[in-house]
């Protein structure tokens, strides 16, 4: 005997046991559930249930009993017949590529979401699910650290990924919102290593600029630093020039700077969460090991690779020890740590803000430009500019309830 296929849509006030009551009716008639999905907004339920039932008496009876049960429960039920051809077309879509779009901001406005979803629609991609990742915002209490994030799961064939990401970048610039686009693959769900730049990423300062101010050469060093971060001059050359200007600075000054390091908003929340879920973390910095090791103890970082200052007779010599940690070295260390920990390169994340971070950002499975220079944002896979460093957790798909344990 042939079977009927129906999509049952339920809406109304949510209450305990509702799904159990409805599926028990289906079970009485040997119904087969083909798909099920539920959303709950402000205690209002939206439940979709696709089922297959034997045609004829069973089909008529189950519809009648489900309608009666819905009436008893005080909810609305709507049946939509689905043809076998339509069902098979729908099944065939499950082989299509899947992607995740994450939208981040202090608050999210309708126009921001509208523009993002319009681009998705123009590319003939379907939105399978929308999920809020951040807690609800109070309209009465002032939140000292407002943040909002939603995640869109989308599906379909994408001919040219860059067309989509370029449009997202433009929306990001125009509407002051962060938009991250990722393939929804096994690596995204199994990230294991996060590598951070230090200056202007983990901390809200450029340490070498602070040292220069204390040495009385602030403006000279700051100009070189900015040119290097913008990619206007070679990092190695800029590093050597700045080091020479610091010659004679007392070692005692370093300790005072270390104790005053301004840790970036959201950094502790991010790293505490990563540690609780078994991630390895690393600092890969063009700055100095002296400050990297201080942060390592403060935050519980696993690895530190940075430049080592040469100190003699209690003062900086203007030289350094070992290789300069530049952009290429950062990428090299990222791969080295991944190999040591037995982690596939696609399971890694790199976070940085300057031009010398681009190589590691593009090598990692997920590269995130954090409050970065325009050149870096334009060349990175993803960026965060609207909220703190814990925004990385939302790109990983974590909800606030997974974070604030």
MIBADO-675687 format. One record per residue (C-alpha): residue number from 1; residue in three letters; x, y, z. Coordinates in nm, 3 decimals. Each point is the difference from the previous one (the first is absolute). Layout:
N
+-----+---------+---------+---------+---------+
: num : residuo :    east :   north :      up :
+-----+---------+---------+---------+---------+
: NUM :     ala :       X :       Y :       Z :
...
+-----+---------+---------+---------+---------+
END
This chain:
405
+-----+---------+---------+---------+---------+
: num : residuo :    east :   north :      up :
+-----+---------+---------+---------+---------+
:   1 :     unk :   0.000 :   0.000 :   0.000 :
:   2 :     unk :   0.120 :   0.350 :  -0.082 :
:   3 :     unk :   0.096 :   0.243 :   0.273 :
:   4 :     unk :  -0.079 :   0.370 :   0.054 :
:   5 :     unk :   0.256 :   0.258 :   0.107 :
:   6 :     unk :  -0.102 :   0.302 :   0.209 :
:   7 :     unk :   0.176 :   0.298 :   0.152 :
:   8 :     unk :  -0.161 :   0.082 :   0.333 :
:   9 :     unk :   0.061 :   0.356 :   0.124 :
:  10 :     unk :  -0.079 :   0.071 :   0.365 :
:  11 :     unk :  -0.006 :   0.347 :   0.156 :
:  12 :     unk :  -0.114 :   0.134 :   0.334 :
:  13 :     unk :   0.092 :   0.028 :   0.367 :
:  14 :     unk :   0.273 :  -0.246 :   0.093 :
:  15 :     unk :  -0.057 :  -0.243 :   0.284 :
:  16 :     unk :   0.165 :  -0.318 :   0.136 :
:  17 :     unk :  -0.095 :  -0.326 :  -0.169 :
:  18 :     unk :  -0.137 :   0.152 :  -0.319 :
:  19 :     unk :   0.235 :  -0.183 :  -0.238 :
:  20 :     unk :  -0.056 :  -0.327 :   0.188 :
:  21 :     unk :  -0.379 :   0.033 :  -0.036 :
:  22 :     unk :   0.015 :   0.065 :  -0.374 :
:  23 :     unk :   0.251 :  -0.274 :  -0.083 :
:  24 :     unk :  -0.199 :  -0.249 :   0.211 :
:  25 :     unk :  -0.299 :   0.059 :  -0.230 :
:  26 :     unk :   0.222 :  -0.072 :  -0.301 :
:  27 :     unk :   0.134 :  -0.313 :   0.166 :
:  28 :     unk :  -0.355 :  -0.134 :   0.045 :
:  29 :     unk :  -0.034 :  -0.006 :  -0.380 :
:  30 :     unk :   0.355 :  -0.125 :  -0.073 :
:  31 :     unk :   0.101 :   0.336 :  -0.146 :
:  32 :     unk :   0.362 :   0.043 :  -0.109 :
:  33 :     unk :   0.165 :   0.333 :   0.084 :
:  34 :     unk :   0.211 :   0.122 :  -0.295 :
:  35 :     unk :   0.117 :   0.330 :   0.151 :
:  36 :     unk :  -0.059 :   0.210 :   0.310 :
:  37 :     unk :   0.106 :   0.347 :   0.111 :
:  38 :     unk :  -0.100 :   0.239 :   0.277 :
:  39 :     unk :   0.059 :   0.363 :   0.100 :
:  40 :     unk :  -0.116 :   0.183 :   0.309 :
:  41 :     unk :  -0.014 :   0.381 :   0.020 :
:  42 :     unk :  -0.139 :   0.168 :   0.313 :
:  43 :     unk :  -0.182 :  -0.324 :   0.103 :
:  44 :     unk :  -0.168 :  -0.018 :  -0.341 :
:  45 :     unk :   0.058 :  -0.332 :  -0.176 :
:  46 :     unk :   0.052 :  -0.065 :  -0.369 :
:  47 :     unk :   0.025 :  -0.374 :  -0.071 :
:  48 :     unk :   0.033 :  -0.160 :  -0.341 :
:  49 :     unk :  -0.051 :  -0.374 :  -0.041 :
:  50 :     unk :   0.009 :  -0.185 :  -0.332 :
:  51 :     unk :  -0.146 :  -0.350 :   0.010 :
:  52 :     unk :  -0.100 :  -0.290 :  -0.222 :
:  53 :     unk :  -0.323 :  -0.191 :   0.062 :
:  54 :     unk :  -0.189 :  -0.276 :  -0.178 :
:  55 :     unk :  -0.255 :   0.146 :  -0.245 :
:  56 :     unk :  -0.371 :  -0.043 :   0.058 :
:  57 :     unk :  -0.156 :  -0.058 :   0.343 :
:  58 :     unk :   0.321 :   0.048 :   0.200 :
:  59 :     unk :   0.081 :   0.323 :  -0.180 :
:  60 :     unk :  -0.344 :   0.148 :   0.066 :
:  61 :     unk :  -0.010 :  -0.120 :   0.361 :
:  62 :     unk :   0.342 :   0.131 :   0.096 :
:  63 :     unk :  -0.079 :   0.346 :  -0.137 :
:  64 :     unk :  -0.328 :   0.009 :   0.194 :
:  65 :     unk :   0.165 :  -0.118 :   0.324 :
:  66 :     unk :   0.291 :   0.243 :  -0.033 :
:  67 :     unk :  -0.241 :   0.290 :  -0.053 :
:  68 :     unk :  -0.198 :  -0.106 :   0.305 :
:  69 :     unk :   0.318 :  -0.035 :   0.209 :
:  70 :     unk :   0.111 :   0.347 :  -0.114 :
:  71 :     unk :  -0.337 :   0.141 :   0.109 :
:  72 :     unk :   0.040 :  -0.169 :   0.341 :
:  73 :     unk :   0.347 :   0.152 :   0.040 :
:  74 :     unk :  -0.111 :   0.348 :  -0.107 :
:  75 :     unk :   0.228 :   0.016 :  -0.304 :
:  76 :     unk :  -0.049 :   0.045 :  -0.375 :
:  77 :     unk :   0.066 :  -0.286 :  -0.242 :
:  78 :     unk :   0.034 :   0.030 :  -0.378 :
:  79 :     unk :   0.046 :  -0.291 :  -0.245 :
:  80 :     unk :   0.173 :   0.037 :  -0.337 :
:  81 :     unk :  -0.002 :  -0.302 :  -0.234 :
:  82 :     unk :   0.341 :  -0.069 :  -0.157 :
:  83 :     unk :   0.033 :  -0.189 :  -0.329 :
:  84 :     unk :   0.256 :  -0.278 :  -0.027 :
:  85 :     unk :   0.180 :   0.193 :  -0.277 :
:  86 :     unk :   0.026 :   0.314 :   0.217 :
:  87 :     unk :   0.122 :  -0.206 :   0.292 :
:  88 :     unk :   0.272 :  -0.166 :  -0.211 :
:  89 :     unk :   0.108 :   0.341 :  -0.138 :
:  90 :     unk :   0.031 :   0.123 :   0.358 :
:  91 :     unk :   0.203 :  -0.308 :   0.099 :
:  92 :     unk :   0.239 :   0.058 :  -0.290 :
:  93 :     unk :   0.091 :   0.342 :   0.139 :
:  94 :     unk :   0.171 :  -0.154 :   0.303 :
:  95 :     unk :   0.309 :  -0.075 :  -0.208 :
:  96 :     unk :   0.056 :   0.368 :  -0.077 :
:  97 :     unk :   0.275 :   0.201 :   0.162 :
:  98 :     unk :  -0.067 :   0.149 :   0.342 :
:  99 :     unk :   0.129 :   0.326 :   0.143 :
: 100 :     unk :  -0.024 :   0.199 :   0.320 :
: 101 :     unk :  -0.051 :   0.377 :   0.006 :
: 102 :     unk :   0.056 :   0.163 :   0.339 :
: 103 :     unk :  -0.115 :   0.359 :   0.059 :
: 104 :     unk :   0.154 :   0.192 :   0.293 :
: 105 :     unk :  -0.052 :   0.342 :   0.149 :
: 106 :     unk :  -0.070 :   0.189 :   0.320 :
: 107 :     unk :  -0.364 :  -0.011 :  -0.109 :
: 108 :     unk :  -0.149 :  -0.139 :  -0.319 :
: 109 :     unk :  -0.247 :   0.209 :  -0.198 :
: 110 :     unk :  -0.254 :  -0.115 :  -0.255 :
: 111 :     unk :   0.180 :   0.173 :  -0.289 :
: 112 :     unk :   0.324 :  -0.187 :   0.075 :
: 113 :     unk :  -0.172 :  -0.339 :  -0.004 :
: 114 :     unk :  -0.208 :   0.100 :  -0.303 :
: 115 :     unk :   0.309 :   0.088 :  -0.207 :
: 116 :     unk :   0.182 :  -0.322 :   0.093 :
: 117 :     unk :  -0.298 :  -0.223 :  -0.077 :
: 118 :     unk :  -0.065 :   0.187 :  -0.326 :
: 119 :     unk :   0.351 :  -0.092 :  -0.121 :
: 120 :     unk :  -0.062 :  -0.363 :   0.098 :
: 121 :     unk :  -0.326 :   0.000 :  -0.197 :
: 122 :     unk :   0.162 :   0.162 :  -0.306 :
: 123 :     unk :   0.248 :  -0.290 :  -0.010 :
: 124 :     unk :  -0.291 :  -0.252 :   0.005 :
: 125 :     unk :   0.111 :  -0.138 :   0.335 :
: 126 :     unk :  -0.257 :  -0.129 :   0.247 :
: 127 :     unk :  -0.001 :   0.082 :   0.371 :
: 128 :     unk :  -0.061 :  -0.325 :   0.188 :
: 129 :     unk :   0.017 :   0.139 :   0.354 :
: 130 :     unk :   0.056 :   0.322 :   0.193 :
: 131 :     unk :   0.135 :  -0.019 :   0.355 :
: 132 :     unk :   0.063 :   0.274 :   0.257 :
: 133 :     unk :   0.337 :  -0.052 :   0.171 :
: 134 :     unk :  -0.007 :   0.281 :   0.256 :
: 135 :     unk :  -0.224 :   0.045 :   0.302 :
: 136 :     unk :  -0.307 :   0.221 :  -0.014 :
: 137 :     unk :   0.059 :   0.374 :   0.042 :
: 138 :     unk :  -0.190 :   0.191 :   0.266 :
: 139 :     unk :  -0.185 :   0.309 :  -0.122 :
: 140 :     unk :   0.010 :   0.147 :   0.351 :
: 141 :     unk :   0.345 :  -0.074 :   0.145 :
: 142 :     unk :   0.309 :   0.148 :  -0.162 :
: 143 :     unk :   0.240 :  -0.276 :  -0.105 :
: 144 :     unk :   0.361 :   0.105 :   0.058 :
: 145 :     unk :   0.114 :  -0.237 :  -0.276 :
: 146 :     unk :  -0.279 :  -0.034 :  -0.258 :
: 147 :     unk :   0.044 :  -0.265 :  -0.267 :
: 148 :     unk :  -0.233 :  -0.182 :  -0.235 :
: 149 :     unk :   0.057 :  -0.288 :  -0.239 :
: 150 :     unk :  -0.210 :  -0.223 :  -0.220 :
: 151 :     unk :   0.106 :  -0.297 :  -0.209 :
: 152 :     unk :  -0.157 :  -0.090 :  -0.336 :
: 153 :     unk :   0.038 :  -0.350 :  -0.138 :
: 154 :     unk :  -0.025 :   0.019 :  -0.380 :
: 155 :     unk :   0.007 :  -0.252 :  -0.281 :
: 156 :     unk :   0.048 :  -0.004 :  -0.378 :
: 157 :     unk :   0.250 :   0.014 :  -0.285 :
: 158 :     unk :   0.235 :   0.296 :   0.010 :
: 159 :     unk :   0.187 :   0.065 :  -0.322 :
: 160 :     unk :   0.236 :   0.267 :   0.129 :
: 161 :     unk :   0.048 :   0.045 :   0.373 :
: 162 :     unk :   0.176 :   0.337 :  -0.044 :
: 163 :     unk :  -0.315 :   0.159 :  -0.152 :
: 164 :     unk :  -0.186 :  -0.071 :   0.324 :
: 165 :     unk :   0.279 :   0.100 :   0.238 :
: 166 :     unk :   0.064 :   0.328 :  -0.184 :
: 167 :     unk :  -0.366 :   0.097 :   0.038 :
: 168 :     unk :   0.010 :  -0.093 :   0.368 :
: 169 :     unk :   0.311 :   0.218 :   0.043 :
: 170 :     unk :  -0.181 :   0.295 :  -0.156 :
: 171 :     unk :  -0.300 :  -0.048 :   0.231 :
: 172 :     unk :   0.240 :  -0.024 :   0.293 :
: 173 :     unk :   0.160 :   0.333 :  -0.090 :
: 174 :     unk :  -0.328 :   0.177 :  -0.078 :
: 175 :     unk :  -0.205 :  -0.123 :   0.297 :
: 176 :     unk :   0.264 :  -0.049 :   0.271 :
: 177 :     unk :  -0.059 :  -0.370 :   0.049 :
: 178 :     unk :   0.229 :  -0.307 :  -0.011 :
: 179 :     unk :  -0.089 :  -0.280 :  -0.241 :
: 180 :     unk :   0.194 :  -0.327 :  -0.008 :
: 181 :     unk :  -0.045 :  -0.261 :  -0.273 :
: 182 :     unk :   0.126 :  -0.357 :   0.049 :
: 183 :     unk :  -0.045 :  -0.338 :  -0.162 :
: 184 :     unk :  -0.195 :  -0.226 :   0.234 :
: 185 :     unk :   0.234 :  -0.296 :  -0.003 :
: 186 :     unk :   0.147 :  -0.243 :   0.252 :
: 187 :     unk :   0.299 :   0.229 :   0.066 :
: 188 :     unk :  -0.221 :   0.293 :   0.103 :
: 189 :     unk :  -0.163 :  -0.215 :   0.265 :
: 190 :     unk :   0.333 :  -0.135 :   0.126 :
: 191 :     unk :   0.234 :   0.297 :   0.042 :
: 192 :     unk :   0.278 :  -0.077 :   0.251 :
: 193 :     unk :   0.267 :   0.274 :  -0.007 :
: 194 :     unk :  -0.033 :   0.380 :   0.021 :
: 195 :     unk :   0.305 :   0.221 :  -0.065 :
: 196 :     unk :  -0.003 :   0.368 :   0.095 :
: 197 :     unk :   0.204 :   0.298 :  -0.094 :
: 198 :     unk :   0.079 :   0.189 :   0.320 :
: 199 :     unk :   0.024 :   0.378 :  -0.051 :
: 200 :     unk :  -0.335 :   0.161 :  -0.092 :
: 201 :     unk :  -0.162 :  -0.344 :   0.011 :
: 202 :     unk :   0.038 :  -0.168 :   0.340 :
: 203 :     unk :   0.096 :   0.336 :   0.148 :
: 204 :     unk :  -0.126 :   0.346 :  -0.094 :
: 205 :     unk :   0.336 :   0.159 :  -0.061 :
: 206 :     unk :   0.318 :  -0.025 :  -0.204 :
: 207 :     unk :   0.261 :  -0.075 :   0.269 :
: 208 :     unk :   0.291 :   0.124 :  -0.206 :
: 209 :     unk :  -0.172 :   0.340 :  -0.029 :
: 210 :     unk :  -0.041 :   0.016 :   0.379 :
: 211 :     unk :   0.368 :  -0.088 :   0.051 :
: 212 :     unk :   0.095 :   0.267 :  -0.251 :
: 213 :     unk :  -0.201 :   0.264 :   0.187 :
: 214 :     unk :   0.184 :  -0.090 :   0.319 :
: 215 :     unk :   0.331 :   0.016 :  -0.188 :
: 216 :     unk :  -0.085 :   0.344 :  -0.142 :
: 217 :     unk :  -0.019 :  -0.117 :  -0.364 :
: 218 :     unk :  -0.378 :  -0.051 :  -0.018 :
: 219 :     unk :  -0.081 :   0.187 :  -0.319 :
: 220 :     unk :   0.286 :  -0.155 :  -0.196 :
: 221 :     unk :  -0.091 :  -0.358 :   0.097 :
: 222 :     unk :  -0.375 :   0.053 :  -0.041 :
: 223 :     unk :   0.047 :   0.120 :  -0.358 :
: 224 :     unk :   0.207 :  -0.310 :  -0.085 :
: 225 :     unk :  -0.254 :  -0.231 :   0.174 :
: 226 :     unk :  -0.295 :   0.145 :  -0.189 :
: 227 :     unk :   0.178 :  -0.027 :  -0.335 :
: 228 :     unk :   0.083 :  -0.365 :   0.074 :
: 229 :     unk :  -0.356 :  -0.085 :   0.110 :
: 230 :     unk :  -0.137 :   0.156 :  -0.317 :
: 231 :     unk :   0.244 :  -0.211 :  -0.203 :
: 232 :     unk :   0.184 :   0.306 :  -0.135 :
: 233 :     unk :   0.347 :  -0.117 :   0.113 :
: 234 :     unk :   0.159 :  -0.339 :   0.058 :
: 235 :     unk :  -0.067 :  -0.131 :   0.353 :
: 236 :     unk :   0.359 :  -0.119 :   0.057 :
: 237 :     unk :   0.145 :   0.337 :  -0.091 :
: 238 :     unk :  -0.254 :   0.186 :   0.212 :
: 239 :     unk :   0.072 :  -0.229 :   0.295 :
: 240 :     unk :   0.375 :   0.060 :  -0.015 :
: 241 :     unk :  -0.047 :   0.378 :  -0.027 :
: 242 :     unk :  -0.232 :   0.009 :   0.302 :
: 243 :     unk :   0.225 :  -0.223 :   0.208 :
: 244 :     unk :   0.297 :   0.233 :  -0.050 :
: 245 :     unk :  -0.206 :   0.293 :   0.127 :
: 246 :     unk :  -0.065 :  -0.188 :   0.329 :
: 247 :     unk :   0.366 :  -0.042 :   0.086 :
: 248 :     unk :   0.074 :   0.083 :   0.366 :
: 249 :     unk :  -0.356 :  -0.040 :   0.132 :
: 250 :     unk :   0.003 :  -0.145 :   0.354 :
: 251 :     unk :  -0.127 :  -0.354 :   0.060 :
: 252 :     unk :  -0.207 :   0.130 :   0.292 :
: 253 :     unk :  -0.214 :   0.189 :  -0.248 :
: 254 :     unk :  -0.098 :  -0.330 :  -0.167 :
: 255 :     unk :  -0.143 :  -0.138 :   0.322 :
: 256 :     unk :  -0.215 :   0.309 :   0.056 :
: 257 :     unk :  -0.137 :  -0.018 :  -0.357 :
: 258 :     unk :  -0.076 :  -0.373 :   0.038 :
: 259 :     unk :  -0.200 :   0.057 :   0.318 :
: 260 :     unk :  -0.210 :   0.268 :  -0.172 :
: 261 :     unk :  -0.078 :  -0.190 :  -0.321 :
: 262 :     unk :  -0.363 :   0.079 :  -0.099 :
: 263 :     unk :  -0.150 :  -0.340 :  -0.083 :
: 264 :     unk :  -0.255 :   0.024 :  -0.282 :
: 265 :     unk :  -0.370 :  -0.012 :   0.085 :
: 266 :     unk :  -0.130 :  -0.356 :  -0.028 :
: 267 :     unk :   0.347 :  -0.160 :   0.002 :
: 268 :     unk :  -0.034 :  -0.168 :   0.340 :
: 269 :     unk :  -0.349 :  -0.126 :  -0.082 :
: 270 :     unk :   0.125 :  -0.139 :  -0.330 :
: 271 :     unk :   0.310 :  -0.175 :   0.133 :
: 272 :     unk :  -0.174 :  -0.139 :   0.310 :
: 273 :     unk :  -0.266 :  -0.151 :  -0.228 :
: 274 :     unk :   0.254 :  -0.139 :  -0.247 :
: 275 :     unk :   0.191 :  -0.164 :   0.285 :
: 276 :     unk :  -0.319 :  -0.152 :   0.146 :
: 277 :     unk :  -0.073 :  -0.162 :  -0.339 :
: 278 :     unk :   0.352 :  -0.138 :  -0.045 :
: 279 :     unk :   0.144 :   0.247 :  -0.253 :
: 280 :     unk :   0.372 :   0.073 :  -0.019 :
: 281 :     unk :   0.095 :   0.369 :  -0.013 :
: 282 :     unk :   0.310 :   0.187 :  -0.114 :
: 283 :     unk :   0.141 :   0.351 :  -0.023 :
: 284 :     unk :   0.183 :   0.056 :  -0.330 :
: 285 :     unk :   0.129 :   0.354 :   0.020 :
: 286 :     unk :   0.235 :   0.243 :  -0.166 :
: 287 :     unk :   0.024 :   0.151 :   0.349 :
: 288 :     unk :   0.211 :  -0.129 :   0.287 :
: 289 :     unk :   0.017 :  -0.323 :   0.200 :
: 290 :     unk :   0.038 :   0.206 :   0.320 :
: 291 :     unk :  -0.364 :   0.112 :  -0.030 :
: 292 :     unk :  -0.123 :  -0.318 :  -0.171 :
: 293 :     unk :   0.110 :  -0.209 :   0.299 :
: 294 :     unk :  -0.172 :   0.244 :   0.237 :
: 295 :     unk :  -0.327 :  -0.049 :  -0.192 :
: 296 :     unk :   0.061 :  -0.374 :  -0.015 :
: 297 :     unk :  -0.011 :  -0.016 :   0.382 :
: 298 :     unk :  -0.285 :   0.249 :   0.027 :
: 299 :     unk :  -0.230 :  -0.170 :  -0.253 :
: 300 :     unk :   0.120 :  -0.360 :  -0.004 :
: 301 :     unk :   0.137 :  -0.008 :  -0.357 :
: 302 :     unk :   0.170 :  -0.322 :  -0.113 :
: 303 :     unk :   0.267 :   0.133 :  -0.240 :
: 304 :     unk :   0.187 :   0.327 :  -0.048 :
: 305 :     unk :   0.216 :   0.089 :  -0.302 :
: 306 :     unk :   0.127 :   0.359 :  -0.019 :
: 307 :     unk :   0.320 :   0.202 :  -0.026 :
: 308 :     unk :   0.254 :  -0.016 :   0.281 :
: 309 :     unk :   0.152 :   0.325 :   0.121 :
: 310 :     unk :   0.373 :   0.010 :   0.069 :
: 311 :     unk :   0.055 :   0.140 :   0.350 :
: 312 :     unk :   0.345 :   0.073 :   0.144 :
: 313 :     unk :   0.087 :   0.169 :   0.328 :
: 314 :     unk :  -0.372 :   0.063 :   0.068 :
: 315 :     unk :  -0.068 :   0.188 :  -0.324 :
: 316 :     unk :  -0.107 :  -0.068 :  -0.361 :
: 317 :     unk :   0.291 :  -0.016 :  -0.245 :
: 318 :     unk :  -0.212 :   0.087 :  -0.303 :
: 319 :     unk :   0.052 :  -0.354 :  -0.133 :
: 320 :     unk :  -0.200 :  -0.323 :   0.010 :
: 321 :     unk :   0.076 :  -0.371 :   0.038 :
: 322 :     unk :  -0.092 :  -0.268 :  -0.255 :
: 323 :     unk :  -0.214 :   0.038 :  -0.310 :
: 324 :     unk :  -0.239 :   0.290 :  -0.053 :
: 325 :     unk :  -0.361 :  -0.117 :   0.038 :
: 326 :     unk :  -0.152 :   0.151 :  -0.315 :
: 327 :     unk :  -0.303 :  -0.100 :  -0.206 :
: 328 :     unk :   0.165 :  -0.306 :  -0.151 :
: 329 :     unk :   0.124 :  -0.117 :   0.341 :
: 330 :     unk :  -0.348 :   0.031 :   0.150 :
: 331 :     unk :  -0.142 :  -0.226 :  -0.270 :
: 332 :     unk :   0.291 :  -0.241 :   0.049 :
: 333 :     unk :  -0.061 :  -0.018 :   0.376 :
: 334 :     unk :  -0.374 :  -0.054 :  -0.051 :
: 335 :     unk :   0.072 :  -0.304 :  -0.216 :
: 336 :     unk :   0.269 :  -0.121 :   0.241 :
: 337 :     unk :  -0.237 :   0.007 :   0.298 :
: 338 :     unk :  -0.278 :  -0.169 :  -0.199 :
: 339 :     unk :   0.239 :  -0.279 :  -0.104 :
: 340 :     unk :   0.126 :  -0.043 :   0.356 :
: 341 :     unk :  -0.355 :  -0.026 :   0.137 :
: 342 :     unk :  -0.120 :  -0.228 :  -0.283 :
: 343 :     unk :  -0.248 :   0.262 :  -0.121 :
: 344 :     unk :  -0.094 :   0.037 :  -0.368 :
: 345 :     unk :   0.075 :   0.350 :  -0.131 :
: 346 :     unk :  -0.371 :   0.043 :  -0.085 :
: 347 :     unk :  -0.080 :  -0.044 :   0.370 :
: 348 :     unk :   0.202 :   0.311 :   0.090 :
: 349 :     unk :  -0.105 :   0.361 :   0.055 :
: 350 :     unk :   0.223 :   0.307 :  -0.024 :
: 351 :     unk :  -0.094 :   0.346 :   0.133 :
: 352 :     unk :   0.192 :   0.319 :  -0.075 :
: 353 :     unk :  -0.024 :   0.363 :  -0.106 :
: 354 :     unk :   0.308 :   0.093 :  -0.206 :
: 355 :     unk :   0.151 :  -0.062 :  -0.341 :
: 356 :     unk :   0.258 :  -0.236 :   0.153 :
: 357 :     unk :  -0.290 :  -0.224 :   0.116 :
: 358 :     unk :  -0.138 :  -0.064 :  -0.348 :
: 359 :     unk :   0.210 :  -0.309 :  -0.074 :
: 360 :     unk :  -0.120 :  -0.180 :   0.312 :
: 361 :     unk :  -0.357 :   0.125 :  -0.048 :
: 362 :     unk :  -0.009 :  -0.148 :  -0.349 :
: 363 :     unk :   0.174 :  -0.324 :   0.100 :
: 364 :     unk :  -0.236 :  -0.079 :   0.288 :
: 365 :     unk :  -0.329 :  -0.181 :  -0.053 :
: 366 :     unk :  -0.167 :   0.319 :   0.124 :
: 367 :     unk :   0.185 :   0.333 :  -0.013 :
: 368 :     unk :  -0.158 :   0.290 :   0.189 :
: 369 :     unk :   0.106 :   0.364 :  -0.042 :
: 370 :     unk :  -0.070 :   0.157 :   0.339 :
: 371 :     unk :  -0.066 :   0.378 :   0.006 :
: 372 :     unk :   0.247 :  -0.005 :  -0.287 :
: 373 :     unk :   0.144 :   0.244 :  -0.250 :
: 374 :     unk :  -0.203 :   0.028 :  -0.326 :
: 375 :     unk :   0.262 :  -0.189 :  -0.204 :
: 376 :     unk :  -0.013 :  -0.290 :   0.245 :
: 377 :     unk :  -0.381 :  -0.012 :   0.014 :
: 378 :     unk :  -0.022 :  -0.001 :  -0.379 :
: 379 :     unk :   0.236 :  -0.298 :  -0.025 :
: 380 :     unk :  -0.111 :  -0.213 :   0.296 :
: 381 :     unk :  -0.264 :  -0.275 :  -0.003 :
: 382 :     unk :  -0.205 :   0.157 :   0.282 :
: 383 :     unk :   0.012 :   0.307 :   0.221 :
: 384 :     unk :  -0.125 :   0.128 :   0.334 :
: 385 :     unk :  -0.013 :   0.377 :   0.051 :
: 386 :     unk :  -0.323 :   0.066 :   0.189 :
: 387 :     unk :   0.047 :  -0.192 :   0.328 :
: 388 :     unk :   0.275 :  -0.151 :   0.218 :
: 389 :     unk :   0.228 :  -0.297 :  -0.049 :
: 390 :     unk :  -0.260 :  -0.245 :   0.130 :
: 391 :     unk :  -0.178 :   0.056 :  -0.332 :
: 392 :     unk :   0.223 :  -0.284 :  -0.121 :
: 393 :     unk :  -0.220 :  -0.239 :   0.200 :
: 394 :     unk :  -0.305 :   0.093 :  -0.206 :
: 395 :     unk :   0.188 :  -0.075 :  -0.323 :
: 396 :     unk :   0.059 :  -0.346 :   0.150 :
: 397 :     unk :  -0.375 :  -0.037 :   0.051 :
: 398 :     unk :  -0.003 :   0.025 :   0.380 :
: 399 :     unk :  -0.310 :   0.140 :   0.168 :
: 400 :     unk :   0.030 :   0.211 :   0.314 :
: 401 :     unk :  -0.141 :  -0.290 :   0.200 :
: 402 :     unk :   0.305 :  -0.207 :  -0.107 :
: 403 :     unk :   0.236 :   0.281 :   0.103 :
: 404 :     unk :  -0.120 :   0.139 :   0.333 :
: 405 :     unk :   0.026 :  -0.326 :   0.189 :
+-----+---------+---------+---------+---------+
END
